């Protein structure tokens, strides 16, 4: 498995990516992970944990390519990013706000028993902890509601906000031209955006708002908008 990332600029903000991949789940096994950070390449045996410094930015979304698939993710300075096995989707890439069960109280709340989440929030998805630090026992009911993220095109309309379409298929980039889409982090895979030439995984965090741009070569980039 090959992982490609941007290295930190000299004296620039940086974060840490920690990875340990066993080659389990639905993906094919590989004896080594090839990690390319800028021009620095290293081969890491399967099952061995390593950490590397990577580029961070307070606003610009970072691009990480895993097994040929590009991912966009917000990586603020000092963040800890993880790449691990996922039995559902071959691998899991996670950042500061991508795990709905561990985001801070500004992005989550407890719904009353038996009540739906208020608009703009969704139930945190399984797998769930036995006891939620915010809402207590999850045995009878998941009460944690987390804020949906939002993805928009910088050149798209702003007036209409709709839930994302069927996420089992990639979202055509033209869909975003009609207005922002609401997305929540997923426990199995990612929402995928079809730029016309490639599919880009959107590793969006709880409550994040992204503004995306597609250039003439159909390359997707973006920024994190302030809350």
BELRA-V278041 format. One record per residue. N is the residue number from 1. PSI is psi in degrees with one decimal (999 if undefined). D_CENTER is the distance of its C-alpha to the mean C-alpha in whole Angstrom. Layout:
BEGIN
n=<N;N>
psi=<PSI;PSI>
d_center=<D_CENTER;D_CENTER>
END
This chain:
BEGIN
n=<1;2;3;4;5;6;7;8;9;10;11;12;13;14;15;16;17;18;19;20;21;22;23;24;25;26;27;28;29;30;31;32;33;34;35;36;37;38;39;40;41;42;43;44;45;46;47;48;49;50;51;52;53;54;55;56;57;58;59;60;61;62;63;64;65;66;67;68;69;70;71;72;73;74;75;76;77;78;79;80;81;82;83;84;85;86;87;88;89;90;91;92;93;94;95;96;97;98;99;100;101;102;103;104;105;106;107;108;109;110;111;112;113;114;115;116;117;118;119;120;121;122;123;124;125;126;127;128;129;130;131;132;133;134;135;136;137;138;139;140;141;142;143;144;145;146;147;148;149;150;151;152;153;154;155;156;157;158;159;160;161;162;163;164;165;166;167;168;169;170;171;172;173;174;175;176;177;178;179;180;181;182;183;184;185;186;187;188;189;190;191;192;193;194;195;196;197;198;199;200;201;202;203;204;205;206;207;208;209;210;211;212;213;214;215;216;217;218;219;220;221;222;223;224;225;226;227>
psi=<134.5;134.1;126.0;128.3;160.5;135.1;160.2;146.0;153.7;125.8;12.2;170.2;147.3;159.9;-178.7;128.2;124.4;132.1;145.7;108.9;120.8;-15.4;27.4;-173.1;-149.4;-9.5;159.5;146.4;148.9;144.1;-24.8;156.1;128.9;113.2;121.2;108.9;104.4;-119.9;0.3;114.8;135.9;146.8;128.5;124.5;144.6;133.9;-7.1;132.8;133.6;160.7;141.9;150.4;136.5;169.6;143.4;160.1;138.6;-26.8;-39.7;126.8;141.2;152.5;123.7;127.2;121.6;120.1;37.1;-6.4;122.3;143.2;142.6;136.7;144.4;124.7;94.1;164.4;134.1;1.6;156.2;119.7;141.0;139.1;116.6;175.7;151.8;117.7;-17.8;-37.4;32.1;-49.6;165.6;128.2;124.2;150.3;-167.1;-32.5;14.3;-12.8;108.0;-22.3;-5.9;13.3;158.7;173.2;-14.2;-13.0;2.2;157.8;171.0;120.5;147.6;150.4;130.4;0.6;149.5;160.4;150.1;162.5;139.6;-1.6;153.0;158.3;137.6;137.9;149.5;160.7;142.0;153.1;157.0;-40.6;121.7;126.1;-25.7;-40.5;3.5;-151.7;138.7;9.0;-45.2;-34.8;142.1;118.8;-10.4;123.5;130.3;148.3;132.2;150.2;173.0;134.0;130.9;160.7;139.8;-29.2;6.0;177.0;154.8;-6.1;-23.1;131.9;123.5;154.7;155.5;150.9;-171.7;116.0;3.5;-15.2;156.4;144.8;120.9;137.7;-26.1;-25.3;-35.9;-18.8;-24.9;-9.6;164.8;152.3;142.7;132.4;150.3;149.3;146.8;148.1;-11.8;97.4;-159.9;159.4;135.6;136.8;125.3;110.3;-5.1;-26.8;-21.5;161.2;130.3;128.7;131.3;100.9;68.7;142.6;164.1;127.2;6.7;146.5;123.6;141.3;119.4;152.0;139.3;120.1;-176.3;-23.1;10.3;23.5;130.3;132.3;174.2;174.5;155.0;123.7;150.9;148.8;999>
d_center=<19;18;16;16;15;17;19;20;23;26;26;23;20;18;15;16;14;15;15;18;18;21;20;20;19;19;19;22;23;24;26;24;21;21;19;20;19;21;25;24;24;24;25;24;25;23;23;23;21;20;19;19;19;16;16;15;15;16;15;14;11;11;11;11;13;13;16;16;13;11;8;7;5;8;10;13;16;17;13;13;10;11;11;13;15;14;17;15;13;15;12;9;7;6;7;9;8;6;9;11;14;14;13;17;19;19;15;17;21;23;24;28;29;29;28;25;22;23;22;18;17;16;17;15;15;16;17;18;20;24;24;22;22;22;24;26;26;24;27;28;26;22;23;19;18;15;14;12;10;12;12;15;17;19;23;22;24;23;25;23;20;20;17;15;18;18;14;16;17;15;15;18;18;21;20;18;21;23;21;17;15;14;10;9;6;8;10;11;9;7;9;11;13;16;17;21;21;17;14;11;8;6;2;4;6;9;12;10;12;12;15;14;17;19;22;25;23;20;18;15;14;13;14;13;15;17;17>
END
